[in-house]
């Protein structure tokens, strides 16, 4: 099975950009579709973005669309989330995740992601 290790995150001001990374080990990341989720204080984990095994199809939440970009580099076994125009409401613990298969109906559901990174804090201050 694949193991996911996250890096990046931190504290930034409103409007700033920030990138998160997730490195896979144990199995090739190219075997998996991948996604990013986040959990804000007092809220459920919510979908942010996802992409298929080759990065040719992407899905985004309404809040992420136009500001966040999901990426992957299968040769390096890594995936990323580039965030721009950050807002205080983006403050959350962000998680990368891997799935055997995603489609439009599955991409936003945590139920289809058996593998998760450890989470990394993103804090946006005004």
C-alpha positions in Angstrom: 0.0 0.0 0.0 1.1 3.6 -0.5 2.2 5.8 2.3 1.8 9.6 2.0 4.0 12.1 3.8 3.1 15.8 3.6 5.2 18.9 3.8 4.6 22.6 3.5 1.9 24.7 5.1 2.4 27.5 7.7 1.1 30.9 8.6 0.5 33.5 5.9 -1.4 36.7 5.4 -4.6 37.2 3.4 -3.9 37.2 -0.3 -0.7 35.2 0.0 0.2 32.1 -1.9 1.3 28.8 -0.4 2.2 25.3 -1.7 1.7 22.0 -0.1 3.5 18.8 -1.1 2.8 15.1 -0.6 5.4 12.4 -1.2 4.4 8.8 -1.8 6.3 5.8 -0.8 5.7 2.0 -0.8 4.0 2.0 -4.2 4.0 4.2 -7.3 1.8 7.2 -7.0 0.9 6.6 -10.6 -1.3 3.7 -9.5 -3.6 6.1 -7.7 -5.9 9.0 -8.2 -5.2 11.6 -5.6 -6.9 14.4 -3.8 -6.7 17.1 -1.2 -9.1 17.7 1.7 -9.1 20.1 4.6 -10.7 20.3 8.0 -11.3 23.6 9.6 -11.8 23.9 13.4 -15.2 22.6 14.4 -16.0 21.4 10.9 -16.1 18.2 9.0 -13.3 17.3 6.5 -14.2 18.8 3.2 -13.1 18.2 -0.4 -10.7 20.7 -2.0 -9.3 19.1 -5.2 -8.6 15.9 -6.9 -7.0 14.5 -10.1 -6.9 11.2 -11.9 -3.9 8.9 -12.2 -2.2 10.9 -14.9 -3.3 14.3 -13.9 -5.4 14.7 -17.0 -8.8 15.1 -15.3 -9.2 17.5 -12.3 -12.0 18.3 -9.9 -12.2 21.3 -7.6 -14.6 22.5 -4.9 -16.3 25.8 -5.6 -14.1 27.5 -3.0 -10.9 26.2 -4.5 -11.8 26.8 -8.2 -9.7 29.6 -9.7 -7.4 29.9 -6.7 -6.0 26.4 -6.1 -4.2 24.1 -8.5 -3.7 20.4 -7.9 -0.6 18.9 -9.5 1.3 15.6 -9.6 4.6 14.4 -10.8 4.5 10.6 -11.2 8.1 10.4 -12.1 9.0 11.9 -8.6 6.1 10.2 -6.8 4.8 13.5 -5.6 1.7 15.6 -5.7 1.1 19.2 -4.7 -1.5 21.8 -4.1 -0.7 25.4 -5.1 -2.9 27.9 -3.3 -3.2 31.6 -4.1 -5.4 34.4 -3.0 -5.6 32.8 0.4 -8.4 33.9 2.8 -8.9 33.4 6.5 -11.6 30.9 5.8 -9.0 28.7 4.1 -7.5 28.1 7.5 -7.5 24.4 8.2 -5.5 21.2 8.4 -5.0 20.0 4.9 -4.7 16.4 4.0 -3.5 14.6 0.8 -5.1 11.3 0.0 -4.9 8.5 -2.6 -7.7 6.5 -4.2 -7.8 3.4 -6.4 -10.3 5.1 -8.7 -12.1 8.4 -8.9 -14.8 9.8 -11.1 -17.0 12.9 -10.9 -19.3 11.2 -8.4 -16.5 9.8 -6.2 -13.9 12.6 -6.2 -15.3 14.7 -3.3 -16.1 11.8 -1.0 -13.6 10.8 1.7 -15.1 7.3 1.5 -13.2 6.6 -1.7 -9.8 7.5 -0.3 -8.2 4.7 1.8 -4.8 6.3 2.1 -4.1 9.6 3.9 -1.3 11.9 4.7 -0.7 13.1 8.3 -2.1 16.5 7.7 -0.5 19.9 7.7 -1.7 23.2 9.2 -2.4 26.2 7.0 -3.3 29.4 8.9 -4.3 32.6 7.0 -4.5 35.8 9.1 -6.1 39.0 8.1 
